[in-house]
C-alpha cells in the first residue's frame, strides 16, 4: 500500500521540479554512430597526467637520484627542455599510480583492523635539507612498517621484471635496478632523519597479471652509505654544472663533458635524441660506453 503524500510534500516536489537546473545546459545529441572512446580517452588521459603536480614538478626526488647516469641528473637540474613525446598517456606509470592508491587504501584498512598505526603511509620525507642555492631532497614514502622497522616501496611490474627479481643465480644487490635500490635507501634515510629506527628496505613487485601470487619482493638491510652516496652525487652535480664547475649556463658546448652512463638509463631518458653531441637540445646517449673523467673529485 502506497503512503499518501501530504499537500506540503506535493508542493515541495512541484517546486523542485520547477527550480532551474544547476547542471548547465544539456549537451546536444550528436547524429550518427559514436566516435571511438578509446581514441577520445587517449587524449583525456594524456591531459590528465600532464595536469598532475608530479608531472609538473622540477625538483628531483628519490626516484630520480638513483639513475646510473649523472648527465641525466644534470640536465634535470639545469632545466633542459625534455624531448617532445607523442600525445599518448603513460599507460604503465598511470596503472602504477592507480595501484599505489589501492595499496594505500589497503594499509589504512589494515591499521583500522589492528586499532593502531602499524603502517606509516604516504608520508612526506625530507631526505636532505639542502644548502643555500641547492634545493632539499624530499619525497613521499609509500609505506613504513613500524613493527619491523622496514621501508616498503611498491612497484607494479610485468612478468619480465618479476622473473629478474626471482633469479637465484646473482647476488641479492643485483636482482633489482640500481635506481630502485638507491631509491629505497634514500627513503630509509628520510625515515631515519625523522627519528625512526630503520633496519630494512623492501621493494614489493606487485604482479601486473591476473594472480596476486605472482608478486615478488626484494629486501636488504638498510645501508646509510648508499643513501649518502646518492646525496653526495646530487650536490657534486650541482657543483659540476654551476659557475665554479663547467659553468654550462655560460658555455653550453661543454655538456659532453658531463659523464653519461650507457645502458637502460638511456632507454627511458627524457632528454634522449638522435645524433650529435650532448648539448642544450638533448643527449644522444653514451653509445660508445666511454665515460671521460676529466674533473678531479667528481662523483660518478
N, C-alpha and C positions, 0 to 999 in steps of 0.2 A: 504494500500500500504506500502510495506516494504522499509525503508530508505536504500539507498545504503551505503555500507561500503567502506571507503576510503582505499587506499593502505597502508597508515600508520597504520590505525586501524587494518587491517588484519594482518600486520606484527607483531604488538604488541600482538595480540591474539595468533598467532602461537608461538611467543617467550614465552608467559605464559604457553602454553601447553607443550613446550619442557623443561621448567625450572624444576629442581629437586624438588620433594615434600619435604616439611619441616615437614610433619606429621608423618614421620617414616614409617617403612615397614608395609604393611597391614597384619593383623592377618590372619593366616591360617584358612580356614573354616573347622570346625570340622565335622566329619561324625556322622550320627545317630541323634536321637532326642535330643533336648537341655536338659541339666540338670535343676533342679529346681532353678528358680530365687529366690524364697522365701528363700531357704537354702543358696544360694550364698550371697544374700544381708544381711542375718543374720550376717555373718562374717564381711562383709564390714561395716555394721552399728556399730558393736561392736568395730572394729578397729578405725572407725571414732570417736566414743565417747571417746575412750581411748587416742586419739591424741589431744583432745581439751585441752586448758590450764586449764579450770575449773576442768577437770578430774584429772589433774596432780598437782593441787595446794595443798600445805600442810598448808598454813596459814588459820586460822579459820575466817569465816565471819559471818555476822548477821544471816544467815540461819541456822548456826550450834550452835550458842551460846544459843539458847533458849531451847534446849533439857532438859527435866527434869533430865537427867542422868549425874551427874558430872563425873562418871567413863568414859563415852564415850568421853567427852571433854578432860579428862586427857590422854586417850590413843591416841587421835589425836595429842595433844600437844607433847606427848612423842615419836611420830613417830612409834607406834606399827604397825606391818605389818597387813594389813587388810586381812580378810578371803578370800580365793580364791573363785571366782564365776565361774559358767558355762559361756562359751563364748557365751553370748547372749546379744543383745542390750538392754539397759534400756529403754524399749519402752515408758512407761508413761512419764519419765522425758524428753525423746527426743521430744515427742509430745509437752510437756510444753515449751521446748526451741523454737520449731517452732512457737508456739502460741505467745510467747513473741516477736518474730520477727515481727509477723503480727501486734500486738498491738503497737509496736514501730513505724512501718510504718504508722499506723492509726493516731497516735498522731502527728507525723511530718506533715502528711497531714492536720490535723486539725489546727496546728499552721500556715500553709501556707494559709488556708482558712481565718483564723482570721487576718492575717497580723501582728501578734505579737506572742511572745513566752509565751503563757499561760502555756504550759507544759514544764517542765524540764525533759528530757528523758535520761534514762540510764546514769545518772551522777555518776562519781566516788566520793564516800563519805568517809571521814575519821571519823569514829565513835569515835575512841580514838587514840591518837598518840603513845600510848605505853610507855614503860620505857626502860632504858638500859637493854638489855638482854631479853626484852619482846617485841614481835612484835606488831605493831599497828593493830587495828581492822579496816578493810576497806571493802567496798563492793559497788556494783553498785545498786543504787536505780532505780526501774523500772520507776517510774514517780512521779512528784511533781506538784500538781495543785496550781499555784501561786495565782489564783483568790480566792480560798477557803482555802489556807494555809494547804493543805491536802496531806499527803503521800499516794500514791497508789501503791499497790503491787499486781501483777497478780498471780492467782492460777488457774491451769487448772485441773478440777476435774470431777469425775463421780457423778452419782446420789446419792450414799450413803453420800458423803461429802456434797452435796447440801442440802440433807434432814436435816442433822445435823445443817447446818447454818440457815435454815429456821424455826427451832424449836422456839416455843414461851413459852415453859414451864420451861426454865432455864435462869439464869441471862445472860446478854449480854457477860460478860467476859468468860463464859463457853461454848459459842457457837463454838469456834474455838480451835484448838490445841494450847497448851501453847507455843510451839516453833514458831508457826505462829504469835501469839500475840506479843511475845518478839521481833521477827524479825522486825515487823512493827515499834515498838517503838525505836529500835536501828537505823533504817533508819531515824526516826524522829530526833534522837539525832545527826545523821550525818548532816542533813539539818540545824538543829539549830546551830551546830558548824560552818556551812558555812555562818552564819549570817542571816538566814531566820526565819521569824515568823512561827512556826508550831503549828497549833491548833488541827488538827485531823489526825488520821491514819486510813487507809481503806484497807481492803483486798477484792479484787474483784475476785469472784469464777466464772470463765468462764466455761460454761457447755460443757462437752465432750458428746454432743448429736447433733441431727440434728437441734435444735432450740435454737438460741441465747437467747430467752426469758426465758429459763430455768436457766439462770445465776442468781447469787445472790451476795450480798455484806455484809460486816460487817464493822462497823465504831465505833470508840471510840475516845474520847478526848485524845490528846497526854498526856502521863504520863511519864515525865522525870525520875521518881523514878523507873519505871520498867526497863528502859534502864540502869540506874545506877546500879541496882541490877545485871543485866547480866554482865556488865563490871566488877563490884567488884568480881563476882564469877570467871570470867576469870582470874583476877590477883591472886585470892586466890588459884585457881587450879594450877597456875604456882608455887606458894609458896609451896603448898602441895606436889607436886611430886619432887620438887627440893632438893638440898643438905641440906637446912635448914628445910625441912619437912620430908617426908618419905624417901627421897633420893632413889627413885626407880631405878635409874640407877645403884646404888651400891648394892641395896637389892631388886631385882625384886620379891622376895617372899612376899612382903608386898602389892602387888596390890589389894588384897582382902580387905584391909583397906580403899581403896578409895570408898566413898559412891556411891551406884548404886540405880537407881530408877526403880521399876518394871513398867510394862505397855507397851504401844505402842512403846516406845523408843527402846525396845529390838527387836521388830519385824523387824526393818529396820537397826539395828546396824551393821556396817561393821566389828565389832570385835566379833560378836556372834558365839560361837561354843559350841558344846555339851560336858557336863561333866567337872568335875574338878573345882578347884577354879580359880579365875581370876589370870592371870599371863601374861608374855610377849607373850604368844601364843594366847591370846584372853580371852573372858569372857563368862561364861555360862548364864549370866543374873541373876538378883536378884529374883529368883523364890520363895523364902520364904517371900518376901516382907518385909524384915527387913533391916533397914539401921543402921549400927553401927556408932555412932558419938563419936569417941574416941579422937578427936582432938579439943581443945578449939579454939574458934574464927573461925571455919570453916563455910563457907557459903555453904549451901546445898539447 
